[in-house]
Amino acid sequence: MHAVVAIFEMDKPEGASLAYLDGIVSRVSAEEGFVSGYWTHDGEKAYNLLIFDTIEAAERRAADIRQNAANQRAAGLQPAVVTVAEVVAHAARP
């Protein structure tokens, strides 16, 4: 498995940026290879951790994030970090 780790600066933490995520969550969840995803924020930055079953699927998602910077900025999100990393361990409660 591979993860897309993306960090965004947030201009509008309680406004348009969160509304923007509504469409993104459903779209990303339907992508081929999607396993799980977490969209979080601390009021200043948004942190996304998206897990895919192949590196190719993760790289497609990372490329899409990079290519959609104009839409993200319009929603109050400024991409700061977008990277793909191999998942080497995972833990979850049943």
Buried (B, 14 or more C-beta within 10 A) or exposed (E): BBBBBBBBBBBEBEEBBBEBBEEBEEEBEEBEBBBEBEBEBEEEBBBBBBBBBEBEBBBBBBEBBEEBBEEBBEBBBBBEEBEBEEBEEEEEEE
